[in-house]
Amino acid sequence: MWFKASAPGSLMLLGEYAVLQGGQALVCAIDKRMTIYLSPRTDTKISISSRLGKFSCDLTNIIIQSPFQFVLTAINQFQALLKTGCDITIESEFSHIVGFGSSAAVTVATIAALSTWLNQDFDTMQLIDQARTVVQKVQGQGSGSDVAACVLGGVVAYRMDPIAVEILPATFPITIVYSGNKTTTEDAIKYVQASFAEKPQLFQEICHGISACAELGINYIKQKKWYELGQVMNSQQRLMDELGVSTPKLNESIENLRQQPDILGAKISGSGLGDCAVGLGTVETIEFQSPEIIVLPASISTRGIECENG
């Protein structure tokens, strides 16, 4: 007997930092997936393997350890219900060093596989809540917007508290550029918090502006006003600059994207200080002065969590 669950990676389109303050966010699922294969065992051993390495422990003494901290924390949430251990294999169509929400994807897929194994029915909101709890427990914070995109697929409007989720009935072309290095979300948030420790009012004003951009973006998507959506992305990028989370290579990525005739707008995707930029539209070829800056082939996908067993 085996159980399989796969979840898409995700990309933040609008609302970074504001979503952690109760503001609006816009996030999407992409066509690169994370897959969990789970095989029950007859003993109490937990065994995990992926291209990042291998790890094992006993079900009665689960040790939360990198790089499998999200998988192990998810298993720990189900510990009281598990009678035996299991073998888990993780396969991914994207690298964990790229900001495609790998933590959210592996968490969602693990919880879905465990729930299927235990014959537990779950709805999408329950899965979002369970996965968000795991991510927050590991990271100390996290909005859950990437979790929502992983579960639902497509383009999702999201608020954290009280949770509000809406799937938007539209997809559109995007171009994703990796700037060549990544700062973890936790470290980027800490950097911003330290930078604005003595300027809390300014920080709130910037976050309010970012949330307003996300709200406008959601309305423009519903109206299929793509030029206006691109302009809102440009507007939020100016606010990301005010937060101090852009870098020379991100700036190069964004400037080059905006110079392309079929790109309507471009900005940082995610917490910044490295990682990715996203442009609205597609390009056939694009060149960057810095050789480490590359285009990542990916597009918006309407496929959310998927489960099967046999």
C-alpha positions as CSV (number, residue, x, y, z in Angstrom):
1,M,0.0,0.0,0.0
2,W,1.2,3.5,-0.8
3,F,-0.1,7.1,-0.6
4,K,0.9,10.0,-2.8
5,A,0.2,13.7,-2.4
6,S,1.5,16.6,-4.5
7,A,1.3,20.3,-4.1
8,P,2.4,23.2,-6.4
9,G,5.0,25.7,-5.6
10,S,3.8,29.3,-5.2
11,L,4.7,32.8,-5.9
12,M,3.8,36.1,-4.1
13,L,2.4,38.6,-6.6
14,L,1.4,41.5,-4.3
15,G,1.1,42.2,-0.6
16,E,4.5,41.2,0.9
17,Y,5.0,42.3,4.5
18,A,1.5,43.9,4.6
19,V,-0.1,40.4,4.9
20,L,1.8,39.8,8.1
21,Q,0.1,43.0,9.5
22,G,-3.4,41.9,8.6
23,G,-3.3,43.4,5.1
24,Q,-4.3,41.9,1.7
25,A,-2.1,39.6,-0.3
26,L,-2.2,38.2,-3.8
27,V,-0.5,34.8,-4.4
28,C,-0.5,32.2,-7.1
29,A,0.3,28.5,-7.6
30,I,2.9,27.6,-10.3
31,D,3.3,24.6,-12.5
32,K,6.3,23.1,-10.5
33,R,5.3,20.6,-7.9
34,M,6.4,18.9,-4.7
35,T,5.4,15.3,-4.3
36,I,5.3,13.1,-1.1
37,Y,5.3,9.3,-1.5
38,L,4.4,7.6,1.8
39,S,4.6,3.8,2.5
40,P,3.4,2.5,5.9
41,R,5.8,0.3,7.8
42,T,5.1,-2.5,10.3
43,D,7.5,-1.0,12.9
44,T,7.7,2.4,14.5
45,K,10.5,3.8,12.3
46,I,10.1,7.1,10.4
47,S,12.4,7.2,7.4
48,I,12.7,10.3,5.1
49,S,14.7,10.7,1.9
50,S,15.1,13.4,-0.7
51,R,17.8,14.9,-2.8
52,L,18.7,16.9,0.3
53,G,19.6,13.8,2.2
54,K,18.2,11.0,4.4
55,F,17.0,11.0,8.0
56,S,15.3,8.5,10.3
57,C,13.9,8.4,13.9
58,D,11.4,6.5,15.9
59,L,7.7,7.5,16.0
60,T,7.9,7.5,19.8
61,N,10.7,10.0,19.7
62,I,10.3,12.4,16.8
63,I,13.4,14.6,16.5
64,I,12.7,17.9,14.6
65,Q,15.8,18.4,12.5
66,S,16.8,20.3,9.3
67,P,16.3,19.9,6.4
68,F,13.1,17.9,7.1
69,Q,11.8,20.1,9.9
70,F,8.5,20.8,8.1
71,V,7.8,17.1,7.3
72,L,8.7,16.1,10.9
73,T,6.6,18.8,12.5
74,A,3.7,17.7,10.3
75,I,4.2,14.0,11.4
76,N,4.4,15.1,15.0
77,Q,1.0,16.8,14.7
78,F,-0.4,13.3,13.8
79,Q,1.7,11.3,16.2
80,A,-1.1,10.3,18.6
81,L,-3.1,8.8,15.6
82,L,-0.2,6.8,14.1
83,K,0.1,3.1,15.0
84,T,3.2,2.5,12.9
85,G,6.0,4.4,11.2
86,C,6.4,5.1,7.5
87,D,8.8,5.6,4.7
88,I,8.6,9.0,3.1
89,T,10.2,10.0,-0.2
90,I,10.2,13.6,-1.4
91,E,10.5,14.6,-5.0
92,S,10.5,18.2,-6.2
93,E,10.4,19.9,-9.6
94,F,12.1,23.0,-8.2
95,S,15.0,23.8,-5.9
96,H,14.5,24.7,-2.2
97,I,16.8,27.7,-2.6
98,V,14.4,29.4,-5.0
99,G,11.5,31.3,-3.6
100,F,8.7,29.0,-4.8
101,G,7.3,28.2,-1.4
102,S,9.0,24.9,-0.9
103,S,8.3,24.9,2.8
104,A,4.6,25.4,2.2
105,A,4.4,22.8,-0.6
106,V,6.1,20.1,1.3
107,T,4.0,20.8,4.4
108,V,0.7,20.7,2.5
109,A,1.7,17.5,0.7
110,T,2.9,15.8,3.9
111,I,-0.3,16.6,5.8
112,A,-2.5,15.5,2.8
113,A,-0.6,12.2,2.5
114,L,-0.9,11.5,6.2
115,S,-4.6,12.3,6.2
116,T,-5.2,10.0,3.3
117,W,-3.2,7.2,5.0
118,L,-5.3,7.7,8.1
119,N,-8.5,7.8,6.1
120,Q,-9.3,11.3,7.4
121,D,-11.6,13.5,5.4
122,F,-10.4,17.1,5.1
123,D,-11.7,20.1,3.3
124,T,-9.5,22.8,1.8
125,M,-9.8,25.3,4.7
126,Q,-9.0,22.6,7.2
127,L,-5.9,21.7,5.2
128,I,-4.8,25.4,5.0
129,D,-5.3,25.8,8.7
130,Q,-3.3,22.6,9.6
131,A,-0.5,23.5,7.2
132,R,-0.3,27.1,8.4
133,T,0.0,25.9,12.0
134,V,2.9,23.7,11.1
135,V,4.7,26.4,9.1
136,Q,4.2,28.9,11.9
137,K,5.5,26.4,14.5
138,V,8.7,25.9,12.5
139,Q,9.3,29.5,11.4
140,G,7.9,31.3,14.4
141,Q,5.7,33.3,12.0
142,G,4.2,33.1,8.5
143,S,1.1,34.4,6.9
144,G,-0.1,31.2,5.2
145,S,-0.6,32.8,1.9
146,D,1.7,30.4,0.1
147,V,-0.1,27.5,1.9
148,A,-3.4,28.7,0.5
149,A,-2.0,28.8,-3.0
150,C,-0.6,25.3,-2.6
151,V,-3.9,23.9,-1.5
152,L,-6.2,25.7,-3.9
153,G,-4.1,26.3,-7.0
154,G,-4.6,29.3,-9.3
155,V,-4.6,32.9,-8.3
156,V,-5.6,33.5,-4.7
157,A,-6.6,36.6,-2.7
158,Y,-5.6,36.1,0.9
159,R,-5.9,37.7,4.3
160,M,-4.3,36.1,7.4
161,D,-6.4,37.1,10.4
162,P,-9.3,36.6,10.3
163,I,-8.5,34.2,7.5
164,A,-10.1,35.1,4.2
165,V,-9.4,33.2,1.0
166,E,-10.8,33.8,-2.5
167,I,-9.8,32.0,-5.8
168,L,-9.8,34.6,-8.6
169,P,-11.2,33.4,-11.9
170,A,-8.3,34.3,-14.1
171,T,-4.7,33.4,-15.0
172,F,-2.2,35.4,-16.9
173,P,1.4,35.1,-18.2
174,I,4.3,35.9,-15.9
175,T,8.1,35.8,-16.2
176,I,10.1,34.9,-13.1
177,V,13.8,35.9,-12.7
178,Y,16.1,34.6,-10.1
179,S,18.6,37.2,-8.9
180,G,21.4,34.7,-8.0
181,N,21.1,34.5,-4.2
182,K,18.5,34.1,-1.5
183,T,18.0,35.4,2.0
184,T,15.5,33.4,4.1
185,T,12.1,34.9,4.7
186,E,12.8,34.9,8.5
187,D,16.1,36.8,8.1
188,A,14.5,39.3,5.7
189,I,11.7,40.0,8.1
190,K,14.2,40.4,11.0
191,Y,16.2,42.9,8.8
192,V,13.1,45.0,8.1
193,Q,12.0,44.9,11.8
194,A,15.4,46.1,12.9
195,S,15.5,48.8,10.2
196,F,12.1,50.2,11.3
197,A,12.4,49.5,15.0
198,E,12.5,53.3,15.7
199,K,10.1,54.2,12.8
200,P,7.0,52.0,13.5
201,Q,4.6,54.6,12.1
202,L,6.5,54.8,8.8
203,F,6.5,51.0,8.6
204,Q,2.7,50.8,9.1
205,E,2.2,53.5,6.4
206,I,4.3,51.5,3.9
207,C,2.4,48.3,4.8
208,H,-0.9,50.1,4.3
209,G,0.3,51.2,0.9
210,I,1.3,47.6,0.0
211,S,-2.0,46.3,1.1
212,A,-3.8,48.9,-1.0
213,C,-1.7,47.7,-4.0
214,A,-2.9,44.2,-3.4
215,E,-6.5,45.3,-3.2
216,L,-6.2,47.2,-6.4
217,G,-4.5,44.2,-8.1
218,I,-7.3,41.9,-7.1
219,N,-9.9,44.3,-8.6
220,Y,-7.9,44.7,-11.8
221,I,-7.6,40.9,-12.2
222,K,-11.4,40.5,-11.8
223,Q,-11.8,43.1,-14.5
224,K,-9.0,41.7,-16.6
225,K,-7.3,45.1,-16.7
226,W,-3.8,43.8,-17.3
227,Y,-2.1,47.2,-18.0
228,E,-3.4,48.5,-14.7
229,L,-2.3,45.4,-12.9
230,G,1.3,45.9,-14.2
231,Q,1.3,49.5,-13.0
232,V,0.2,48.4,-9.5
233,M,3.1,46.0,-9.5
234,N,5.5,48.8,-10.3
235,S,3.9,50.9,-7.5
236,Q,4.4,48.2,-4.9
237,Q,8.0,47.8,-6.0
238,R,8.6,51.5,-5.0
239,L,7.3,50.6,-1.6
240,M,9.6,47.5,-1.4
241,D,12.4,49.9,-2.1
242,E,11.3,52.0,0.8
243,L,11.5,48.9,3.0
244,G,15.1,48.5,1.9
245,V,14.7,44.9,0.7
246,S,15.8,45.4,-2.9
247,T,19.4,44.7,-4.0
248,P,21.5,45.7,-7.0
249,K,20.8,42.4,-8.7
250,L,17.1,42.5,-8.0
251,N,17.1,46.1,-9.4
252,E,18.9,44.8,-12.5
253,S,16.3,42.0,-12.9
254,I,13.4,44.4,-12.5
255,E,14.8,47.1,-14.8
256,N,15.5,44.6,-17.6
257,L,12.1,43.1,-17.3
258,R,10.4,46.5,-17.6
259,Q,12.4,47.2,-20.7
260,Q,10.8,44.3,-22.5
261,P,7.9,45.4,-24.7
262,D,5.6,42.6,-23.5
263,I,6.2,43.1,-19.8
264,L,3.5,45.4,-18.2
265,G,5.1,45.7,-14.8
266,A,7.7,44.0,-12.5
267,K,8.6,43.8,-8.8
268,I,10.2,41.7,-6.1
269,S,8.3,38.5,-5.4
270,G,8.6,37.6,-1.7
271,S,10.5,39.1,1.2
272,G,13.4,40.4,-0.9
273,L,17.1,40.8,-0.1
274,G,17.6,38.4,-3.0
275,D,15.6,35.6,-4.6
276,C,13.1,36.4,-7.3
277,A,11.5,39.2,-9.3
278,V,8.3,38.7,-11.2
279,G,7.1,40.4,-14.4
280,L,3.6,40.5,-15.8
281,G,3.9,39.1,-19.3
282,T,6.3,36.9,-21.1
283,V,9.5,37.4,-23.0
284,E,11.2,35.2,-25.6
285,T,14.8,36.1,-24.6
286,I,16.3,38.5,-22.1
287,E,19.9,39.2,-21.2
288,F,21.4,40.3,-17.9
289,Q,24.8,41.9,-17.2
290,S,25.2,39.6,-14.1
291,P,25.6,36.0,-15.3
292,E,24.0,34.5,-12.2
293,I,20.7,36.2,-12.9
294,I,18.5,33.7,-14.8
295,V,14.9,33.3,-16.0
296,L,13.1,30.5,-14.3
297,P,10.6,28.7,-16.6
298,A,7.3,28.6,-14.7
299,S,3.8,29.7,-15.2
300,I,0.6,30.0,-13.1
301,S,-1.2,26.7,-12.6
302,T,-4.8,26.0,-11.5
303,R,-3.8,22.6,-10.0
304,G,-3.8,22.6,-6.2
305,I,-3.3,19.7,-3.8
306,E,-3.7,16.3,-5.5
307,C,-3.9,12.9,-3.6
308,E,-3.9,9.2,-4.7
309,N,-3.2,5.8,-3.2
310,G,-2.9,2.2,-4.3
